[in-house]
Amino acid sequence: MTDLERKIYRIIYNMSRFRKNPTIEELKIKTGKDETSIRKAVKNLISRKELEWDKEKKEWRFYV
């Protein structure tokens, strides 16, 4: 897991504990990265089964 992936994972995990899903804009502010980098990191986390989006509940699932 890269530093950016780890940072995004922690942000999503911590925010989702309070039933709030971070937006791309919030992730851009908190990481200091551009949208393309953030989307790529989230896709990598999903492809490695470390994160999963539950469409029915509209929340993240964590596996690490």
C-alpha positions as CSV (number, residue, x, y, z in Angstrom):
1,M,0.0,0.0,0.0
2,T,1.5,3.4,-1.0
3,D,1.5,6.3,1.4
4,L,-1.3,8.0,-0.5
5,E,-3.4,4.8,-0.5
6,R,-2.8,4.4,3.3
7,K,-3.7,8.1,3.9
8,I,-6.9,7.8,1.8
9,Y,-7.8,4.6,3.5
10,R,-7.5,6.2,7.0
11,I,-9.5,9.2,6.0
12,I,-12.3,7.2,4.6
13,Y,-12.2,4.8,7.6
14,N,-12.2,7.6,10.2
15,M,-14.9,9.7,8.4
16,S,-17.2,6.7,7.8
17,R,-17.1,5.9,11.5
18,F,-19.3,9.0,11.9
19,R,-21.5,8.0,9.0
20,K,-20.0,10.5,6.6
21,N,-18.5,9.6,3.3
22,P,-15.8,12.0,2.2
23,T,-16.2,13.7,-1.1
24,I,-13.5,14.1,-3.7
25,E,-13.1,17.7,-2.7
26,E,-12.6,16.8,0.9
27,L,-10.0,14.1,-0.1
28,K,-8.2,16.7,-2.3
29,I,-8.0,19.1,0.7
30,K,-6.9,16.5,3.2
31,T,-4.3,14.8,1.0
32,G,-3.1,17.8,-1.1
33,K,-3.3,15.6,-4.3
34,D,-5.3,16.0,-7.5
35,E,-8.5,14.2,-8.4
36,T,-6.8,11.8,-10.8
37,S,-4.3,10.6,-8.2
38,I,-7.1,10.1,-5.6
39,R,-9.3,8.1,-8.0
40,K,-6.4,5.9,-9.0
41,A,-5.5,5.2,-5.3
42,V,-9.1,4.4,-4.5
43,K,-9.4,2.1,-7.5
44,N,-6.2,0.3,-6.4
45,L,-7.6,-0.2,-2.9
46,I,-10.8,-1.6,-4.3
47,S,-9.0,-3.9,-6.8
48,R,-6.9,-5.3,-4.0
49,K,-10.1,-5.9,-1.9
50,E,-9.0,-3.6,0.9
51,L,-12.1,-1.4,0.4
52,E,-15.5,-2.1,-1.0
53,W,-18.5,0.2,-1.7
54,D,-21.8,-1.2,-0.6
55,K,-24.3,0.2,-3.1
56,E,-27.4,-0.7,-1.0
57,K,-26.2,0.8,2.3
58,K,-24.2,3.5,0.5
59,E,-21.2,3.0,2.8
60,W,-17.7,1.7,2.7
61,R,-16.6,-1.8,3.9
62,F,-13.1,-2.4,5.1
63,Y,-11.1,-5.6,4.9
64,V,-7.6,-4.7,6.3
